[in-house]
């Protein structure tokens, strides 16, 4: 069932698949779940703004995981143009609230447009304009079911620390871009973004209080459950 059935039915719009070449198992998996017109419009706005949204496969994973845990309270670090927010909201409980943080007000306006187009109630989103490391300390410890990290790559290790504080036991942290353009596996790649993403991955992998899983979707989605 479409997560926003009234809106989808009123528009009479079926899901559509982007017509991109699918020549490998990885690309087949990446585009296996179709995206509707609202998501495609959000992707177009992201391109116009010069921000890179989560890939199709990663968006499907966000939707799936949010639905699997019936997430009611979610934090998103990096609003982008709303592509990841649409995926999370589609999977969350009907009364769930998405708190999305981004430094770029223009990006958040684009996301708000996407949320309005899909029929999301304004009470279900809280868009906070500001630097994530300034905003996150103000959020309540242990109050969130899921935290998505998709902000400034150089700040990923600090985001992970904040995310683990915010999550309840059984909550999930998701790190988008965990492979950093396939540079993370190559120890010779030492640029600031790659080093920080690699450090965040090790931080999660080596924490005995976390159960991690690295999914090769898009640019890599690292997921981990907070065990206690």
C-alpha positions, 0 to 999 in steps of 0.5 A: 500500500502507498504510505500516503494513499489519499494523496496518491489516489487523488493524483491518480499517479502510479509509481514510475521507474527511472529509465537508467541502464541496468546491467549488473546485479548491483544496479538491478538491486539499486533500482529494484524499488520504483520511485513515485513522481514526488520523489523524482521531483525532489531529486530534480530539485536536489540537482538544481540545488547542487545537493546529492540525495540518497540513492534509490536503493538507500531510500528503499532501505530507509523506508524499510528500516523505518517501517520495520521498527515502526519508528515514531521519533526520527532525527535526520542530519542533512535534509537535502531536498527531502528525498531521504525525508520522504523515505523515512516518513513513508515508513514511520508510524502514522503519528511519527515525527521527523526532526531534520537538521540542515545548514542550508535554508534553501534545501529545507524549503525544497524538502518542505515542498516535497512533504507538502506535495506528498500530503504529509501533515505539517505536525509530522516534520520539524525542520531545524536550520543550523549546524548539526553539531550545534543543534544535536546537543539540544535534543533529548537523550534516549528519545529517538528510534532512528538517526540518519547521518547524511551531513558534512562528511568531515563531521561523521565521527561526531555525528555518530557520538551524538546519534548513540546518545540520542537513540533508545535501546533497540534504536538504529543509527544509519550512515549514508555515504559509508563507502565515500565513492568506493574510497573507504576500502582503499587505505591509500585514500586519505582526503579529509572526507574519506578519513572521517567516514572511515573513522565513523565506520570503525567507530560503529564496527568496534563498539560492542554495544552496537550490532552493525551491518554495511549495505552496498546500496548507493554510496553505502549505508551503514546500519547499527542497532543499539543493544543496550 
